[in-house]
Amino acid sequence: MIVEIDAEQLGTRVYLVSVDAGRERGLLELLLHRFRRQRLDAVWSYEPAGMNEPCELVAREERLLEGGVARHREVLCVRQHGLDQLLRVALLAEDRGTVLRMLVERGVDLVVEVVQKRGRAPELLVPVELARICANGGLHGQRVAQERFALRVTGERVPGVVAGDLHNGQYDSPPMSTTLVSSGLMESFVIEGGTPLAGRVSAAGNKNGALPILAATLLASEPVTLSNVPRIRDVDTMVALLADAGAETEWTAPNEIRIDPRNAEKTELDAHLCSQIRASFLLAGPLLARFGRASVPPPGGDVIGRRRLDPHIHALAELGVEIDINGRFDMTTSGLQGRRIFLDEASVMATENAVMAATLATGETVIGNAACEPHVQDLCRFLGSLGARIEGIGSNILSVRGVQQLGGGEWRIAPEHIEVASFIGLAAVTGGDVTVENVEIEDLAPILPVFRRLGVEVELNELSVRVPPGQELVIEDDLGDQIPKIEDGPWPAFPADLTSIALAVATQARGTVLIFEKMFENRLFFVDKLVSMGARIILCDPHRAVVTGPAKLYGQRMASPDIRAGMAMLIASLCAEGISTIGNVGEIDRGYERIDERLRALGARIDRSES
C-alpha cells in the first residue's frame, strides 16, 4: 500500500541498513527496535545485508515500487541535516506492519513508520526525524553502519491527498489510531546489583518545570528558546501537542528547543496525545488567554490515586470561563477578568493554569492557597521574563496583573530536585561516591533532613552535592526512642514524588520508620515488588507503610507502575544480590532522561533490553 507522509520528528529507536539493488536508487529497511529479528552488521552497499529470510528484500519488489512512484509522484530529496516541511515520500508497507520498505533517491536519509492493517488504508502515519548521514554521502557507494537513533514524537495523522490519489480515491481515511507506536512497554532494564556507584553526574532540567513552561510558550507573541530541557517522553508529548496546535518546534541542541507560537491556531487538543500525560491540561489556560476557547480531553498520567481537576475548573470559572463537560472539557470565554481566587487545595497544576490564564486577563488576579513548589516558581519567573507582572513568587499568595501581550526570549529550565534526590538515594544504598552537579541547593531544603533521618549524609557545595562512600545507614529515632515518621505534603514539605524513593532507601537502613503518603492513595501499592525481593515492609493501608531494615534484597522480575515507583525499583535492584528485570520502563523514561546510560557512566551494571 502506498501512503503519504509529512516529514517531522518521531520518538522511537530504529535500525537502518543499506541495501543495494544494483541501480542508482537504494532501499532502506526500517525495523522498530522492539521487533528486530537479529543483529545486523554494517555492510558495503554492494554486499547483501545480514538479514534472516523473513526480512529479505528482493529486487522484484523494488522495481514494482519504483514503477508505481514514477507514474504518480516524484520522490524528493531533503537538505543536509534539515527537514523540508513540504516533503512527501511514497512508501510501501509490508503486511507485517512493523517493517517498512522505502524508495529513496541518492543521499536521502529520511525514515518513516506506517501502521496499518492488511487490505485497509493506513490508520496511523507517524513521521520521524532525519538520520544523520554525512554530507554528499547518501547510501550508495559508501559503508553505512548500523546505528540506533534516539528520535522524538511530534505528531500523527491520517493519510493525505497523495495516498488517496495513488489509490484512485477508492477509500475514505479512517479515524486516527488510538495506539501510539512509540512505547516503552516492550522494553526492560536488566540490572546486576551489588556494584557501588562512583563518579559525577549532572542533574537534568526539571520535568515539572519544563512541561508548564512549554505550555506557556503559546502565550508569547514571539519565538521562545528554552535550554536545559529534559529529553524525556513526557516532554516529547507536550512538544507534540504544541506542534499539533500549529506552533513551530525545533530542537536546536540536545536539550534546547525553539518554539515559535505565532502560527498556532488549533484549540481542540488531540485526545490520544492528551491521554499520555497529565500535563496536557496545562494548555487550557494559555489557549483560553490567547484564543478565548479550548477543548481539552481528560488528561493521562501516573495512576497513583485520585487526581482532581476541580481546582483547575473552579479557578478558570472565577476568571470568566464557561465550561461544558461532555467527554471533553469545552471551555470558552468572551474575555478573562482578574479576580480573587482561593484554591480549595494547593494544586501545582491548578496554580500554574490560573497564573498562565491571568497573565493576559484584564485587571489583577490574586490566587490564595497557591502552590509554591520550585517548578511553580520557575514558571512564574519565566513568564516574568516575557513581560508578565507576577508578585509573591515562592509564597502561597500570588498576584498577577494582566498585560496586553507577552514577548519572546530565552530561558533555562531549573534543575530537577527530585532527580538530585534520586541520585542521592542510589549512591547511598550502593555505598558509592557520587557527586551530582547542576544543583539548586535551596530546592533541597526540605529533602536533606529526611535523608539525614535515614542516615544519609551529604556534602554541599555551591552548585553540587556529594554523597561520600561507605556510609552506614542508621534510622534516627524520634525523642524517647519512638519510631520516626516520614510524611509528604505541599511545598515546602517533603515532596510526594520522593515518598517511593525514601521507602526504597529505608529498606537498607538499620531501624524502623513509618512512611506516610498523605496525598495519593495508590502511591505505595508497588511495595509488594520490594517485599518479593526480601524487603521487610508492612503496608498498613493505602497511605502508610512500616519499613524495617536493613534487609538483604535479591533480584526479581518486576514491572514499573509509575515514574517514581520505577526509580524505587531501580534503587532496590542496584543494591540487590543477583539480577533484576524491570519491565514497562517507558514509565521511568517519562521522568528520567537516559537513566540507564547515566547509571552505566557511574559504574552500574544495567542494560536496556527488548521484551
N, C-alpha and C positions, 0 to 999 in steps of 0.2 A: 504494500500500500504506500503510495507517495503522499506525503503531507508537507505542510508549510510550517516553518519555524521562524520566529523572530529571535535574533541573537541577543542574549543578555547573559547574566551570570547565574550560576546554579550552585547549590551547596551539596555536593556529593564527591566521592573519590572515584576516579576512573583509571583504567589502564588503556594505553594507546600502543598499538603495534603496527608498524609499517608493513604493508603487503603490496607486492608489485604484480601487475598483470601483464607486463611487457609493453605497455603503451605510455603515452605522456601523462595520463591521469593515474592517480593512485587510489587505493581504497583503504579506509580506516575501519577497524573493528573496535567497537566500544563494548567492554564488559563491565557492568557495575561490580564494584568491589565485593559485594556480598554474594554474587553469583558466579565469580570466576571459577573455572574448572581446574586450572593448574597454573603454575608459574610459567610465564612466557619470557624467554630470553631475547635480548636485543639482537636484531638481525640486519644484514645489509638488505637494501631494497630488492636485490635480485635473488635473495635466498628465501626459502619457504619459512613461514612463521611457525614457531613451536606451539601449534595448537593441536588439541586432540580432535578426533574425527567429527564429533557433533558441531564443532565450531569452524570447520574448514570453509574457506571461501573458494569459489570456482569462477574461472573467467567467464563462463557462460552467463552466470547471474549478473556479473558486472556489465556485460555487453547489453543485456536486457535493460538494465537501469540506465546506462548511457543513452540508449536509444530513446527511452521514454523522456528523459530530461531534454535531450537535444530537440525533440519535436515541440516542446512546450515552453520551457524556460531556460535561460542561460544561467549556469552556476557562476556566481560572482566570487571574486577574491576579496580578501579583507586586508586592511592596513596592518603593518607590522605592530604587534603589541597594542592594537586598538580594536575597537568594535565599531562596525558600521551599523547604525541603528536601523538602516533600511534594508539590511541584508536578508535575503530569502534563500534558503537552501532546501533542495528537494532530497528526500530520504526514502529509503526502502527499509521497512521494519520487518524483521523475521517473525515467524509465527510464535516463537518462544516469548517474544515481548521484552526480553532482557538483553537482547543483542541487536545492535544497530549496524547496518552497512551504509556507509555514506560516501557518495561520489564527491571527490574534491579536485579542484584544479591544483596545479603545482604551487606549493607554498601556502595553501590554505590550511589553517590549523584550528578549525572550529569543531567542537564536539557537541552533539545534541542527543537528547534521550527522548524516546517516544514510548508511551504506554498505551496499549490498545488490546482489543480482543480480536480473535481470528474472525475474519469475514465482516468486520464492522469498521466504521470510521474511528480514528483515534479519539479517545475520551480525554486524554490529558497530554498536553505538549509542555515539556519543561526545557527551557533554553539554558545553555551553560556558557561560562566564560572561556576565553581562548587559552589553549595550552601554549606554553612558551617555547617556540622553536626559533632558532637563531635566524637572523635576517638573511634573506635570499637563500635559505636552506631548503625549506619545504620538506617533503617526504621522499622525493625521488633522488636517487644518486648519493645519498649520504646515510650514515648509520644513525638511526633514531632509537635511542634507548627506551626501554620500557620504564615508565615513570608514573608515580602516583601524584595526582594533583589535588590539593585541597581547594574546592570550589564552593561557591556560596549561592543559596537560593535567592532569587529576586522575583520570580513570578511564574504564572502558569495560565494557560488559556486554551480554548477550543480551537479547532482548525480554522484557517482563514481562506482567503479567496483563491490562493494558488492550489491548495488541496482540492477545493471544490471544482476548479477548472480542470485539473488533471483527472478527476473522477466524472467529468462530463455532467457535473451538477446532480448526480444521482443519489445524493444522500443529504440529509439535514444534520448540522452539527449537533451532537448530543450534549447534555449538560456536562459541566466540568466534573471530573472525578473528585471524589471526596477522600482519596488516599494519596497522601504526599509521598513521592517516590523516595526522596532523601530521608533516610530513617536510620537511627542507631539501634533499632530493635534487634537487628541481626548481628550486632557486634558485642563482644565481650572483652573484659580485661582478664588476663591470666597473670596472677601475681604469686611470686615466690617470696614468702616473708622471711624475716629474721635478719635483714641487712640494714644497719644504721644508715640513715641519710646524711649526706655531708655536702656542703658547697653553698653557693649563693643562688638565689632565685629572686626575680623581680615580680612584684605584685602586679596583676593586670588591672585594667580600669574597672571601676565599679559597675557591675551589671545593672543593678537597680538605679544607678545614676544615668547610665548610658541610655536606657530604654525611654524614660520620660524626656530626656534631653533630645533624643532623636525625634520623638513625637512633637516636641516644642518647636522644632525647626520649621514646621508648617506655618507657624505664626510669623516667620521672618518675611520681609519683603525683598531680601537679597540673599545670595548664597551664603551658606554657613559651612565652615570646615571644622570638624571635630577630630581631635587626636587622642591617643591612649584609649581607643575604643576596643573593648574585648571582642575578639573574633570567636563568638560562641553562637550556638544555634538560636537562642532567643533574640540576639541582636540581628542575625540574618533574617529572621521572620519579621521583625519590626522594619528593617530596611525594605523587605519585600512589600510590606503594607504601604510604605511611603511611595515606592515605585508604582504600585498598583493605583494609588491615588493620583498619580501623574507627576510626582516630584522626580527630578533627575538625580540619580545617585551614582557616585563614582568612588571606588576605593582608590585613593591616590598613593597609599603606602599600606604596609601590612596591617597597621592599626589606625589608619587615618582615612576618613571618609568626607567627601564633599557632597552636600545636599543643596540642590537648587529647587526651592519650593514654588517658584513663580508660576510654573505651568500646572500645578496641582489643581484639580477641579472636581475629582470624584469624591462624593461624600458618603457613598454606600460601601462599607468595608466588606472585603471578601470573607465569607463565613469560614472557609476552610483555613485560611491563614490565621484568622482570629482564634480559631479553636486550638491553635498551637501554643499560645502564650496568654497569660492573664493581662499582661501589659498592653494588649491591643485596645483595651478600654480607655487607655490614656489618650487615644486620638480623639475622643469625644470632645474634650474641652477645646483643643486647637481648632477642630473643624467647626464647632459652633461659633467660636470667636471670629473666625475668618469668613465663613460662608453662611452662618445662621442656620445651619442644619447638619445633621449627622445621623446615619443609620448604622448602628453598631450591633453585631451579633453577640450572643453571650460569649465571654472570653473563656480560654482554656487555662492551662497552668497546672501546678502541682496539686494532687489530691491529698491535702493534708488536713482537711476539715472544712467546715463551712466558712466561706469567704464572702461576706456580704457586699453587695453593690449598693445597698441602701444609702450609705453616706454620700456616694457619688450623686445619686439621683436627687437626694434632698438638697445638696449644695447647688447643683445646676438648676433645680427648680427655683431656689431662692434668687438666683441671678436672672430669672425670667425665661426659663426654658420650659416648653411644653413637651411632655414625654408620653408616648404611646408605646406600651409594651405588648407585643403580639408576636412572640418568637424572636423578635429583634427589638432593640431599643431605638425607636424612631423619634428623633428629637429635633425640634425647630424653635426658633426664637426670632422675633422681629427686632431684637436689639438687647444685648446683655446690659443689665443695670447693676451697679455696685450696691451691695447690701451687707449687713452684719449677719454672718453665718456662724452657727455653733455646730460643730460636727458631733454626732452622738457617740462616736468613737474616734480615737486619734489614728485614723486610717491614713497610711502613707500615700496610697494612690488617690484616695479621695481628696487629700490635701493638694496633691500635685495637679489633679484635674481642675480643682477650684482655682488654684493660682494661675494656671495657664489660661483658663477662660476669663479670669478677672483682668488680665494684663491689657486686653483690648476693650474691656467693658467701660461704660460711661460712669464716671464717679469713682468713689472709694469703696473697696470691699475689705471688710475685716473678718478674718477667719479665726474663730476661737476653737480651742482644743485641737489645734493643728499639730500634725506630726512634725518632728524636728530632727529626724534621722540625718546622717551625713549626706545621703543622696538627695534628700529633700532640699537641704541647704545648697548642694551643688546645682540643682535645677534652678533655684531662686537666683543664685549668683550668675548663672549662665544667662537667664532672662534679663538680669540687670545689665549684663554686658551688651545686650542687643538694644537696650533703651528702656526696659521696664522699670517701674518705680515700686520697689518692694522694701518694706521695713519689717524689723522683728525677726530677721533670719537667725535661726538657731533657737528661737523661743517657741512657745506653743500659741502665740498670738501673732498672726501675720497681717500686715496692712498692705494692700495693693491699690495703687492709684492708676486707673486706666489711662492709656496713652493712645494716640491716633494710629501709630504703626510702630513696628519693630524693624530694625535694620538687620544687616548681616554681620559676620565677623568670624572669629576663630575662638575655640575653647578646648581646653584639655580636660578630659574626664578625670575626676579624682580617683585615687587608688581604692581598691576593694578591701575594706577592713575585714570582711567575712573570709576572704581568701587568705589574708595575712594570718588570721586566727587558725584557719585550717592547716596552714603550713607549720604553725607553732605546734599544733596537736600532732601532726605527722612526725615532726622532729622529736618531740618529747617521748612518744611511745616507742620509737625505734632506737632511742638513745643516741641520736645523731647530733651533729654540729652544723646547724643551718642558719644562714643569715638571709633574711627577707628584706629586699631593698624596695625603693619607691613606696615608702610607708608614710601615712599621715598619722603621726604619733597621737595626736589629740583624739582621733577616732578610736583608739584602743583603750580609752579611759575606763569605760565600764566592762571591758573584756578581760584585761590582765588580772584584776583582782580575783575573778572566778578561776582562771588558770592557776593563780597562786594558791588558791584554796585546794586545788588538786595536786599541788606540789610542783608545779611547773614554774621555774624562774627564767627570766629573760633579761637580756642586756639591751638597753635602749640607746640609740644614737639619734642624730638629728633627723635622718631620713631612712633609718633601717632598724631592725630588731634582730638580735641574735639569740638563738636557743643553744646554750652551752651543752656539751656532750655529757653522757654518763650520769644523768640526774636520777636520783631515787625518788619516785613519785609517792608522796605520802599525803593522804587527805587530811586537811586541817579541821579538827573538830570544833564545834561551837563551844562557848563557855559552859563549864560543867560537864565536859566530855559528851555533849549532846551531838546527835547525828546532824551534820550540816545540810543545808538545802541550797540548791541552785535553781533559781526561777527566772523566767524571762518576763519581758514586758516592753511597752513602748519606750523608745529612746528618751532619756539616757539610761534605761535599764539594760540588762543583759539581752542581746538580740535573740529573737526567736529562731533565726536561721542558724544559730550556733548551739542550740539545745542538743541536736543529734551529735555534733562534734564533741561537746563536753561529755556526753554519755559514753562515747567510744573511748575517750581518754580515761574516764573514771574506771573502766574495766581493768586498766593497767596500774592503778594507784592503790596503795595499801590503805584499807579502811572502807567505810561505808558512807554513801551520800544519797540524798533524795533528789532526784531530778523532777522538777515541777514545771511542766509545759502548760502554761495558762492559756495560750492564745489559740492553739489549733488541736482539735481533739483526735486527729489521725496521725499526728507527727510521730508518735512513739510506737506505732504499730510495726515498725521494722525490727524491733528489738529481738523478735524470735529468731532472726537470722544470726544475731550475735550470740544468742543462747545456744544455737546449734553448733557454734564454733567453740563453746566452752565458757562463755561469759556467765557470770553469776548475777542475774538480773531478775527482779520480781516486778512484773508490770501490775501495779495496784489497780489502776483504772486507766481510761484513755489519756489522762493528763499526768499521771505520776508513775515513776519507776524508781525502785531502790536498787542501787548498784553496789556490789561488794567486790573488792579486788585485793591484790592482783589476781587475775585469772589466766591460766595457760590457755591460749587460743590455738585452734587447729584449722587448717584450711578447709573451706567448704565451697559448694556451689550456691550462688545467691543471684538475686536479680534486684536492681535498684528501682524502688518505687518512686523516688523523687530526688531532686538535686542533692539536698543535704544528707539524706539517708545514704545516698550513694557514696558521698565523701566519708561518712562514718564507716561504711563497709570497707572503703579503701584503707582507712586508718587501721581498722582491725586486721585486715588481710596483710598489711605490711609488717605487723608485729607478730603475726601468727606463725606457727610451725607448719611447713608444708606449702602446698599450692592451693590457692583460692581462685575461683572463677566468678566474676561479677557480670551478669548479663544486663541487657537493657541499658547499656552505658550511654545511650543517647540522652538519658535524663541527666547524667553527670556532665555531658558535653554542653548541655543547656546553660550551665553556670560556671564551668571551669574551662578556661582556654587551654587546649592541647595539654591536658593534665598528665597524660601518660608520658609524653615527650619530656615535659619539665621534671617529672619524677625520675625518669631514667637519667637525666642530667645530674641528679643528686645521688645516683647510685642505686635507685630502686630497680628491682627485677620485675618489670611489668611490661606486658605486650598486649597489643590490641589484636584480637583475632575475630574471624568471622564464624558465627554460629552455624 
